[in-house]
Amino acid sequence: MTVAEIRSQFPQLNEKVYGKPLVYLDNAATSLRPLSVIRKWDEMSSALSANLHRAVHAIANRATEEFESSRQAAADFIGAGSAEEIVFTSGATQGLNLVAFCLGEMKGFLKEGDEIIIGEAEHHSNILPWQFLAQRKGLTIKVLPVNDRGELRIKELPSLLGPRTRVCCIAQVSNVLGIENPVSEIAAHCHEKGCLLVVDGAQGVVHCKTSVGALGADFYAFSGHKLYAAPGTGVLWGRRDLLEQLPPYMGGGEMINTVKWSGSTFAPVPHKFEAGTQNMAGIPTLKPAFAFAQNSAHLPETERIMAFMPEALSRIGGLRLYGTPTDVSARIPLFSFTIEGAHHEDLALILDKMGIAVRSGQMCAEPLMDRFGVTGMLRASFAPYNTLEEAEYFVESLKRAVKMLKD
Ligand SMILES: Cc1ncc(COP(=O)(O)O)c(C=O)c1O
């Protein structure tokens, strides 16, 4: 597909902001949706609205088939061994909370004084669930730091991994630094010490060819809305033997086997984790979203943007880019930076007036902001529908915005 063909599938790109064509560079926060996704979402709402699994009527059966076939599509997309290892969630946040909560309740898994390792660049969604768990169970959290380039200091991992370390929580790609972490190497260290690895794939699943088997993860969570699918959709993959040992997360309809006053038993995985009415219009949009992601990977235009951006940004006085790995192939098209003397929020507001949507602030990674001694950053994140021309317009507009603030 050419970029022009891709762009024609994204109606939101026709929007104007303050009379200017929208340049959408906030894709790491949420992506735009192609027509294939919008149509599936519409079909599920306008023709197949019925509660899943529970009824015998035709519409419910078709809706259930749309929902359940999305499970196999998700398994195929991330190289999972079986659709039964796919738990649908509302997003990465829910997936990570589910794992943290349920590991805490898994028989014999955690004892007071056990340890958890968390990467220094993690999103709050991969910190807070573990802090809650640590408080509940009396656990200690240790931090795997990043260096000044934003790379995880992987050499320190073996010394952090002790006999009491039970879980290590790492993002495949940080939403601030845009660097793909060496997850399989981390997995090897963890497994050698009997520690589980939970991978936050919210950004990685969008940009990296992902096979959960090759990553060596024990759990892997991501969100649909960052991957062109409907909001409120997500996937948690878990090793089947682990999913089977975990107790349920929430109680409600569909997750049970029998319910008696004397006690209840639960449905087999993955339904044990899917209590209540699911996002029946949203989940089936994962299928066209996966197809779009597969067909739009590694476009020449994205490569051109990747070559252009770091170089162009480095020519702006006082600009500091965060996430500059020695191995440039570990970068995704996401650029976070600060500019001396120009506040990130002011820059974002001026850029908005020029039609450019970017992210500013802590980006849900406050400990990482503290690590770099900043209160926030500006982030431009690209998708396959973005063009080199937009990247050039962004850099020129940024220069103008900086000049306005400094003059
Ligand atoms: C790396 C990372 N993890 C987790 C999340 C949380 O995703 P959601 O809000 O879709 O649950 C995000 C969202 O920005 C993210 O970038």
The ligand as an SDF file (V2000), in Angstrom:
LIG
                    3D

 16 16  0  0  0  0  0  0  0  0999 V2000
    3.6730    1.5650   27.5330 C   0  0  0  0  0  0  0  0  0  0  0  0
    2.2470    1.7340   27.9350 C   0  0  0  0  0  0  0  0  0  0  0  0
    1.7170    0.9060   28.8400 N   0  0  0  0  0  0  0  0  0  0  0  0
    0.4370    0.9820   29.2200 C   0  0  0  0  0  0  0  0  0  0  0  0
   -0.3880    1.9500   28.7130 C   0  0  0  0  0  0  0  0  0  0  0  0
   -1.8140    2.0080   29.1630 C   0  0  0  0  0  0  0  0  0  0  0  0
   -2.6480    1.7530   28.1060 O   0  0  0  0  0  0  0  0  0  0  0  0
   -4.2580    1.8910   28.2590 P   0  0  0  0  0  0  0  0  0  0  0  0
   -4.4940    3.2510   28.8270 O   0  0  0  0  0  0  0  0  0  0  0  0
   -4.7420    1.7370   26.8640 O   0  0  0  0  0  0  0  0  0  0  0  0
   -4.7000    0.8040   29.1490 O   0  0  0  0  0  0  0  0  0  0  0  0
    0.1150    2.8590   27.7890 C   0  0  0  0  0  0  0  0  0  0  0  0
   -0.7200    3.9560   27.2620 C   0  0  0  0  0  0  0  0  0  0  0  0
   -0.2390    5.0240   26.9360 O   0  0  0  0  0  0  0  0  0  0  0  0
    1.4670    2.7420   27.3720 C   0  0  0  0  0  0  0  0  0  0  0  0
    1.9870    3.5640   26.4710 O   0  0  0  0  0  0  0  0  0  0  0  0
  1  2  1  0
  2  3  1  0
  2 15  2  0
  3  4  2  0
  4  5  1  0
  5  6  1  0
  5 12  2  0
  6  7  1  0
  7  8  1  0
  8  9  2  0
  8 10  1  0
  8 11  1  0
 12 13  1  0
 12 15  1  0
 13 14  2  0
 15 16  1  0
M  END
$$$$
